Amino acid sequence: MKKMELVATLAQKTEMEKVEVLLVLEAFFKEVKEQLSAGETVIIRGFGNFTVKNRAPKVARHINRNEPMVLPETKVPVFKPALALTESVKKGSKTHLKKKPTLPTT
């Protein structure tokens, strides 16, 4: 699902205008970015946590020169889903597989 599809779905479910939903969604994204940039964690109970982790420096190999090079330590955003979200996804994926596929007999 793309962002505008999400906006349309949320607008329909909340009976809000698409422009209003888009503004709220953009404000949410902006706030999450600002909090993560400041090194904070964003916790949404029942959904998951957005955090920042430090990726340790590591030695890689330059493809063209075939020499080792050091990649510096970097910060990366990480999302960890809540247990409720994980269980919901697992239950949803099982509904599509009501019957095990069988091989055709000849």
N, C-alpha and C positions, 0 to 999 in steps of 0.2 A: 504494500500500500504506500503510495506516495503522499507527500504532504498535503497537496490540494484534495486528494481523495479523502484523507483524514479530516480535513476541514469540512468538506461537504457532508461526511457522515456525522460528524459532531454537530454541525448546524442543523441537520435534520432531526437528530435525537434530542437536542436541547431546544429546538424551535427558536434558535438565535439566527441572526443574519451571518452569512459567510464572512463578511468583513470583520464583524465583532469576534467571531471564533478565531479568525486569522490573527487578529491583534492579540488576543489572549495567548494563543499558541506561540507567537513570536516573542511575547513578553516572558513566557515560561522558558523558552530556549535561551533568551538573553540572560535571564537570571541564573540559569544553570551554568552557562559559560562563565559568567562573572564569579560565581561561587567557586567553581573549579579552578579558575585562574588565580584566585586568592588562596588556593590550597584547602578549601573547605570541602566537606562531604555533604551531598544532598540526599536526604533519606525520605523516601516516599513509602510509607508503610503499606504493605500488601502489593507493592509493585517492584521496588528494588532500590538500590543505592548507587549513586554516581560518585565515584571517588577518583583521586589522582594517585598514581603509583609512580615511583622512580624506577626507571629501567637502568640497570647497572651498565657501566661502560663495558664494551666487549671488543675483541679483536676480530676483524673481518678481513677478507681478501679483496683487493682491488682487481676487478675482472680484467681490465686491459693490461695492466702492468704486472699482474700476478705477484703483488707484494702485500704484506700485511699492513693493515691500517687500523687505528684505534677509533672506534665510534664512541663519542662522549656519552656521559650519563644524560638521559632525557626523562621528561615527565610525560606520561601518557594517561588519557582519560580511560576509566574502566567502569563498566556497568555490571553489577552483580544482582541478578534477579532475586526477588523475595521467594520464599518457599511457596506461598500461595500462587504466585505467577507461574512458577515451575510446575506445580501440580496441575494447574489449569491447562497449561500447554500439553502436558502428558495426557490428561483426560481427553482433551480435544483431538489429539492425534489418534487416539484409540477408537474414536467414533467412526473414523474413516475405514478402519479395518475390522468391520464387524465379523467378517468371515475370512478365514485364511485362504489365500489363493492356492489353487490346486493345479497340478500339471495335467494337461490333457492326456487322456488315455487313448492308445491306438490299438 
